[in-house]
Amino acid sequence: MDIFQRYLPFRLIGQTLPIARQDEGRGGRQKNLCAQQIHRCRLPLDHEVEDSVARNRVAKVAQFEMAPHRRFGSVLKDSAVPIERLSEAEIAEVESAARELTKSSVDLTSINTERFPLPTLGPRLWRLLEEVLSGRGFVLIKALPVERWTRREAAISFLGIGAHLGSLRMQNADGHLLGHVRDLGRSSLDPDTRIYQTRERQTHHTDSCDVVGLLCLRAAKSGGLSSLVSSTTIFNEMRRRRPDLLRVLLDPIETDRRGEVPEGGKAYFSIPVFNCHEGLVSAIYQRQYIESARRFPGVAPLSLLQIEALDLFDELANDSALNFTMELQPGDMQFVHNHTILHDRTAFGDFPEPERKRHLLRLWVAPPNARPLPEVYAERFGSVTPGDRGGIVVRGSRASILFDA
């Protein structure tokens, strides 16, 4: 029985690969493993690289690997148990703030920490955000008493908690700050459908924001599990096994916007899967949307080398030795760092009764203390300024909140 099965009250399959990371104060063992990881995989010599663009990609990888304070995935076996529980006093704070907002006429699209005060929980959330951004890359928080709240009260509570982590970003062309993750009876074969609107498996991917948050209102009848995997671990494993394929993913690749196109923009964006910037590696990935972007004029079919690289990426993401799966229960909140963690949802079966169907609320958050991103991210995020980036903005869109979907 592993550490998760012993200590965590949610279903977990597999574990995160204990790839080394370098932390101040963690001792020499991790640093030695880190050095071993670097030296196992030799980058080609300059005369082996065909052109200056390829040499630049090699230099970026080398720069990342020699950067101080780098992290090589989440060493979860050696770290604190990744679960947090709210106290009764913290829950009472949330309920009090939500109650006041429910009675007021305040425009909830402008919700902030002043309008949703959490004097005790707020500082704790900020500390947990640091763990998400600079630590293991995710946090699971149990458990808001959603069973005794109305849907509106649950939504306002989640919005207020999210406001303590950063600015809330629009998640679709309609400007929704609060996303509803549920099966709408749609299919991913529809080019204007996003996969969270179906009951299909999503596959491991990132969202278009720094941090994505989920609040479970109702779980599915079966399936619908949340899977996480470190994109930094995938980077390391590709670096170790097939550095030639890793270099392919350092080149820009077209990804479908699924009909949500910014003014003056293309129907797709073109950003590398892996981006090395200021000593950090950030990932942006959605395989289905990379493939569906081939439908647009001027977008070339994927090359055999690109397909091989993407296949290896997916193989690693789906490796049960590298990922782990949790079952979110009503009241559970999960926050994930998109730049270092990919998330997935397994396919699910639902209840026939509408009031019992799987339903999660989602937030996209831009923390003011987020990591630096390369300028190319502005093509998708609109900006690379921490606290003011990410989300989906199209012509005419305005921030709004939909309490029922």
C-alpha positions as CSV (number, residue, x, y, z in Angstrom):
1,M,0.0,0.0,0.0
2,D,1.5,3.4,-1.0
3,I,1.5,6.6,0.9
4,F,-1.6,7.9,-0.9
5,Q,-3.7,4.8,-0.1
6,R,-2.7,5.0,3.5
7,Y,-3.4,8.7,4.1
8,L,-5.7,10.2,1.5
9,P,-9.4,9.7,1.6
10,F,-9.8,9.8,-2.2
11,R,-9.3,7.1,-4.8
12,L,-5.8,7.3,-6.3
13,I,-4.2,5.3,-9.0
14,G,-0.5,5.4,-9.7
15,Q,1.9,8.1,-8.5
16,T,4.0,10.9,-9.7
17,L,7.5,9.8,-10.8
18,P,10.1,11.0,-8.2
19,I,12.2,12.9,-10.7
20,A,14.7,15.1,-8.8
21,R,14.2,18.7,-8.1
22,Q,16.5,21.3,-6.6
23,D,15.1,23.1,-3.5
24,E,16.9,25.2,-0.9
25,G,17.1,23.3,2.3
26,R,16.1,19.9,0.9
27,G,19.6,18.4,1.2
28,G,22.2,16.9,-1.0
29,R,20.3,13.8,-2.1
30,Q,17.9,15.7,-4.4
31,K,20.7,17.8,-5.9
32,N,22.7,14.7,-6.7
33,L,19.7,13.1,-8.4
34,C,19.3,16.3,-10.3
35,A,22.9,16.2,-11.5
36,Q,22.4,12.5,-12.5
37,Q,19.3,13.4,-14.5
38,I,21.2,16.1,-16.4
39,H,24.2,14.1,-17.3
40,R,22.3,11.0,-18.4
41,C,21.1,12.9,-21.5
42,R,23.6,14.5,-23.8
43,L,22.4,17.3,-26.1
44,P,24.0,17.1,-29.6
45,L,27.1,19.0,-30.2
46,D,26.9,22.2,-32.3
47,H,28.2,20.5,-35.5
48,E,25.5,17.9,-35.1
49,V,22.7,20.5,-35.2
50,E,21.5,21.3,-38.7
51,D,20.6,25.0,-38.4
52,S,20.6,28.1,-36.2
53,V,17.0,27.6,-35.1
54,A,17.7,24.1,-33.9
55,R,20.8,25.3,-32.1
56,N,18.7,27.9,-30.4
57,R,16.3,25.2,-29.2
58,V,19.2,23.2,-27.8
59,A,20.5,26.3,-26.0
60,K,17.1,26.9,-24.4
61,V,17.1,23.3,-23.0
62,A,20.6,23.6,-21.7
63,Q,19.8,27.0,-20.1
64,F,16.9,25.5,-18.3
65,E,18.8,22.6,-17.0
66,M,21.6,24.7,-15.6
67,A,19.2,27.3,-14.0
68,P,19.1,27.5,-10.2
69,H,16.0,26.5,-8.2
70,R,14.6,24.4,-10.9
71,R,11.9,21.8,-10.2
72,F,11.7,18.4,-11.8
73,G,8.2,17.5,-11.2
74,S,6.5,16.8,-7.9
75,V,8.4,14.5,-5.5
76,L,5.2,13.6,-3.7
77,K,6.6,10.6,-1.7
78,D,9.0,12.9,0.1
79,S,6.7,15.9,0.6
80,A,3.7,16.7,2.7
81,V,0.4,14.8,2.1
82,P,-1.3,16.9,-0.7
83,I,-4.6,17.5,1.0
84,E,-6.0,20.4,3.0
85,R,-9.1,20.5,5.2
86,L,-11.1,23.6,6.0
87,S,-11.9,24.2,9.7
88,E,-15.4,25.0,10.9
89,A,-14.2,28.6,11.6
90,E,-12.9,29.0,8.0
91,I,-16.1,27.6,6.5
92,A,-18.1,30.1,8.7
93,E,-16.0,32.9,7.2
94,V,-16.9,31.8,3.7
95,E,-20.6,31.5,4.6
96,S,-20.7,34.9,6.2
97,A,-19.0,36.6,3.3
98,A,-21.3,34.8,0.8
99,R,-24.4,35.7,2.8
100,E,-23.5,39.4,2.7
101,L,-22.9,39.4,-1.0
102,T,-26.1,37.5,-1.7
103,K,-28.1,40.2,0.0
104,S,-26.2,43.1,-1.7
105,S,-26.6,44.5,-5.2
106,V,-22.9,44.3,-5.9
107,D,-21.9,43.4,-9.4
108,L,-20.3,40.0,-8.8
109,T,-18.1,40.2,-11.9
110,S,-16.0,42.7,-9.8
111,I,-15.8,40.4,-6.8
112,N,-12.5,40.9,-4.9
113,T,-10.9,40.3,-1.5
114,E,-12.5,43.5,0.0
115,R,-16.0,42.4,-1.0
116,F,-15.3,38.9,0.1
117,P,-13.3,39.2,3.3
118,L,-11.7,36.0,4.6
119,P,-9.5,37.2,7.5
120,T,-8.4,33.7,8.6
121,L,-8.7,31.6,5.4
122,G,-7.4,34.3,3.1
123,P,-3.8,34.2,4.3
124,R,-3.9,30.4,4.2
125,L,-5.2,30.4,0.6
126,W,-2.3,32.6,-0.3
127,R,0.2,30.2,1.2
128,L,-1.5,27.3,-0.7
129,L,-1.3,29.3,-3.9
130,E,2.5,29.5,-3.4
131,E,2.5,25.6,-3.2
132,V,0.5,25.5,-6.4
133,L,2.8,28.0,-8.3
134,S,6.2,27.0,-6.9
135,G,5.7,23.6,-5.2
136,R,3.9,20.4,-6.2
137,G,1.7,22.3,-8.7
138,F,-1.7,21.5,-7.3
139,V,-3.7,21.4,-4.1
140,L,-6.9,19.5,-3.0
141,I,-9.0,21.3,-0.4
142,K,-11.8,19.5,1.5
143,A,-14.7,20.2,2.0
144,L,-17.2,23.0,1.5
145,P,-20.7,22.1,2.8
146,V,-22.3,22.4,-0.6
147,E,-25.1,20.0,0.3
148,R,-26.6,22.6,2.6
149,W,-26.1,25.5,0.2
150,T,-28.1,26.7,-2.8
151,R,-26.3,26.6,-6.1
152,R,-26.0,30.4,-6.0
153,E,-24.5,30.3,-2.5
154,A,-22.0,27.7,-3.6
155,A,-21.1,29.7,-6.7
156,I,-20.6,32.9,-4.8
157,S,-18.5,31.1,-2.2
158,F,-16.2,29.7,-4.9
159,L,-16.0,33.0,-6.8
160,G,-14.9,34.7,-3.5
161,I,-12.3,32.0,-2.7
162,G,-10.9,32.4,-6.3
163,A,-10.7,36.2,-5.9
164,H,-8.2,35.6,-3.0
165,L,-5.9,33.8,-5.5
166,G,-5.9,36.4,-8.3
167,S,-8.1,38.0,-11.0
168,L,-10.8,35.8,-12.5
169,R,-10.7,35.3,-16.3
170,M,-13.3,34.8,-18.9
171,Q,-13.6,31.1,-19.9
172,N,-15.5,31.3,-23.2
173,A,-16.8,33.7,-25.9
174,D,-19.8,34.5,-23.7
175,G,-17.5,36.0,-21.0
176,H,-18.4,33.5,-18.3
177,L,-16.2,33.9,-15.2
178,L,-17.8,30.8,-13.7
179,G,-17.6,27.7,-15.8
180,H,-20.1,24.8,-15.5
181,V,-18.4,21.5,-16.2
182,R,-21.2,19.0,-17.1
183,D,-22.4,16.9,-20.0
184,L,-24.5,19.0,-22.4
185,G,-25.1,16.0,-24.7
186,R,-22.5,17.3,-27.2
187,S,-19.7,15.5,-29.1
188,S,-16.0,16.5,-29.5
189,L,-16.5,15.8,-33.2
190,D,-18.3,19.1,-33.4
191,P,-15.5,21.6,-34.2
192,D,-17.2,24.3,-32.0
193,T,-17.5,22.0,-29.0
194,R,-15.1,22.0,-26.1
195,I,-14.6,18.6,-24.6
196,Y,-15.6,19.6,-21.0
197,Q,-19.2,20.0,-22.5
198,T,-19.3,16.2,-23.1
199,R,-19.0,13.1,-21.0
200,E,-16.0,11.9,-23.1
201,R,-12.5,11.5,-21.7
202,Q,-10.7,14.8,-22.0
203,T,-7.1,13.5,-22.2
204,H,-4.3,15.3,-20.4
205,H,-4.2,18.9,-21.3
206,T,-3.7,22.5,-20.1
207,D,-6.3,25.3,-19.9
208,S,-5.7,28.9,-21.1
209,C,-4.9,30.4,-17.8
210,D,-2.3,30.2,-15.0
211,V,-4.4,28.3,-12.5
212,V,-7.6,26.3,-13.0
213,G,-9.9,25.6,-10.0
214,L,-12.7,23.1,-9.7
215,L,-15.5,22.8,-7.1
216,C,-17.4,19.6,-7.2
217,L,-21.2,20.0,-6.6
218,R,-22.2,16.5,-7.6
219,A,-20.1,13.5,-8.7
220,A,-20.9,11.2,-11.6
221,K,-22.6,7.8,-11.3
222,S,-19.4,6.2,-12.5
223,G,-16.1,7.5,-13.9
224,G,-15.3,11.2,-14.2
225,L,-12.1,10.9,-12.2
226,S,-9.5,13.7,-12.2
227,S,-6.0,12.7,-13.4
228,L,-2.9,14.9,-12.9
229,V,0.6,14.5,-14.3
230,S,3.6,16.7,-14.2
231,S,4.5,18.2,-17.6
232,T,8.0,18.8,-16.2
233,T,8.4,15.1,-15.5
234,I,7.3,14.5,-19.2
235,F,9.9,17.0,-20.3
236,N,12.6,15.2,-18.2
237,E,11.6,11.8,-19.5
238,M,11.6,12.9,-23.1
239,R,14.9,14.5,-22.5
240,R,16.2,11.2,-21.2
241,R,14.7,8.9,-23.7
242,R,14.3,10.9,-27.0
243,P,15.9,14.3,-26.9
244,D,15.4,14.5,-30.7
245,L,11.7,14.3,-30.2
246,L,11.8,16.8,-27.3
247,R,13.3,19.4,-29.7
248,V,10.3,19.0,-32.0
249,L,8.0,20.1,-29.2
250,L,10.1,23.3,-28.7
251,D,8.9,24.5,-32.1
252,P,5.6,26.3,-32.5
253,I,2.6,24.1,-33.3
254,E,-0.9,25.2,-34.4
255,T,-3.7,24.6,-31.9
256,D,-7.4,25.1,-32.7
257,R,-9.3,27.8,-30.8
258,R,-12.6,25.9,-31.4
259,G,-14.4,28.9,-32.8
260,E,-13.5,31.3,-30.0
261,V,-11.3,33.7,-32.1
262,P,-10.0,37.1,-30.7
263,E,-10.5,40.1,-32.8
264,G,-7.8,40.3,-35.6
265,G,-6.6,36.8,-34.7
266,K,-6.4,33.5,-36.5
267,A,-8.7,30.5,-35.9
268,Y,-5.7,28.9,-34.2
269,F,-2.7,29.9,-32.1
270,S,0.8,28.7,-32.7
271,I,2.9,28.1,-29.5
272,P,5.4,25.4,-28.7
273,V,4.3,22.6,-26.4
274,F,7.3,23.3,-24.2
275,N,8.6,26.8,-23.6
276,C,11.9,27.5,-21.8
277,H,12.0,31.0,-20.3
278,E,14.0,32.4,-17.4
279,G,15.1,29.0,-16.3
280,L,11.6,27.6,-16.2
281,V,9.8,25.2,-18.5
282,S,6.1,25.8,-19.1
283,A,3.8,23.6,-21.1
284,I,0.7,24.3,-23.2
285,Y,-1.1,21.3,-24.7
286,Q,-4.3,19.9,-26.0
287,R,-3.7,17.0,-28.5
288,Q,-7.2,17.0,-29.9
289,Y,-7.1,20.7,-30.7
290,I,-3.7,20.3,-32.3
291,E,-5.1,17.7,-34.6
292,S,-8.3,19.6,-35.4
293,A,-6.3,22.7,-36.3
294,R,-5.3,20.8,-39.5
295,R,-8.7,21.7,-40.9
296,F,-7.7,25.3,-41.5
297,P,-6.2,26.7,-44.7
298,G,-2.5,27.2,-44.5
299,V,-2.0,24.7,-41.6
300,A,0.1,21.8,-42.8
301,P,-0.6,18.2,-41.8
302,L,1.4,17.0,-38.9
303,S,4.7,15.5,-39.9
304,L,5.6,11.9,-39.0
305,L,8.2,13.4,-36.6
306,Q,5.6,15.6,-34.9
307,I,3.2,12.7,-34.6
308,E,6.0,10.6,-33.0
309,A,6.8,13.3,-30.6
310,L,3.1,13.9,-29.6
311,D,2.6,10.2,-29.2
312,L,5.5,9.9,-26.8
313,F,4.2,12.9,-24.9
314,D,0.8,11.2,-24.6
315,E,2.3,7.8,-23.7
316,L,4.2,9.4,-20.8
317,A,1.2,11.4,-19.7
318,N,-0.9,8.2,-19.6
319,D,1.7,6.1,-17.8
320,S,0.2,5.1,-14.4
321,A,3.7,5.3,-12.9
322,L,3.8,9.0,-13.7
323,N,0.2,10.2,-13.2
324,F,-2.3,9.7,-10.4
325,T,-6.1,9.9,-10.3
326,M,-8.4,11.3,-7.6
327,E,-12.2,11.2,-7.3
328,L,-13.5,14.6,-6.3
329,Q,-16.4,14.4,-3.9
330,P,-19.1,17.1,-3.4
331,G,-17.5,20.1,-1.6
332,D,-13.9,19.3,-2.8
333,M,-11.9,22.1,-4.4
334,Q,-8.9,21.4,-6.7
335,F,-6.5,24.1,-7.9
336,V,-3.9,23.2,-10.6
337,H,-1.0,25.1,-12.1
338,N,-1.4,24.8,-15.8
339,H,2.2,25.6,-16.7
340,T,3.6,22.5,-14.8
341,I,0.6,20.1,-14.4
342,L,-1.6,18.6,-17.1
343,H,-5.1,17.5,-16.1
344,D,-7.5,15.0,-17.5
345,R,-11.0,13.7,-16.8
346,T,-12.0,10.1,-17.4
347,A,-15.1,9.4,-19.4
348,F,-18.2,9.0,-17.1
349,G,-21.7,7.6,-16.9
350,D,-24.3,9.9,-15.4
351,F,-27.6,9.5,-13.4
352,P,-30.8,9.9,-15.4
353,E,-32.3,12.4,-13.0
354,P,-31.2,16.0,-13.9
355,E,-30.8,16.9,-10.2
356,R,-28.3,14.1,-9.7
357,K,-26.1,14.6,-12.8
358,R,-22.4,15.3,-12.5
359,H,-21.7,19.1,-12.0
360,L,-18.5,20.9,-11.3
361,L,-17.9,24.7,-11.1
362,R,-14.7,26.0,-12.7
363,L,-12.6,29.1,-12.3
364,W,-9.7,30.4,-14.4
365,V,-7.4,32.5,-12.3
366,A,-4.5,34.9,-13.0
367,P,-2.4,35.3,-9.8
368,P,-0.3,38.5,-9.5
369,N,2.7,36.4,-8.4
370,A,2.6,34.0,-11.3
371,R,5.7,32.9,-13.2
372,P,7.2,34.8,-16.1
373,L,6.1,33.6,-19.5
374,P,7.7,34.1,-22.9
375,E,6.1,36.7,-25.2
376,V,4.7,34.0,-27.5
377,Y,2.1,33.2,-24.9
378,A,0.4,36.5,-25.6
379,E,-1.0,34.9,-28.7
380,R,-3.2,32.7,-26.5
381,F,-3.2,34.6,-23.1
382,G,-3.7,38.1,-24.6
383,S,-0.8,39.3,-22.4
384,V,2.1,37.9,-20.4
385,T,1.6,40.3,-17.5
386,P,1.1,38.4,-14.3
387,G,-2.4,39.0,-12.8
388,D,-3.7,40.3,-16.2
389,R,-3.4,37.4,-18.6
390,G,-5.2,34.3,-19.7
391,G,-8.8,33.6,-20.5
392,I,-10.8,34.0,-23.8
393,V,-11.6,37.4,-25.2
394,V,-13.5,37.8,-28.4
395,R,-15.1,40.9,-30.0
396,G,-18.0,42.0,-27.9
397,S,-17.4,39.7,-25.0
398,R,-18.0,41.0,-21.5
399,A,-17.5,39.4,-18.1
400,S,-20.6,37.7,-16.8
401,I,-21.6,35.1,-14.3
402,L,-24.1,32.3,-15.1
403,F,-25.4,30.6,-12.0
404,D,-27.3,27.9,-13.8
405,A,-26.2,25.9,-16.9
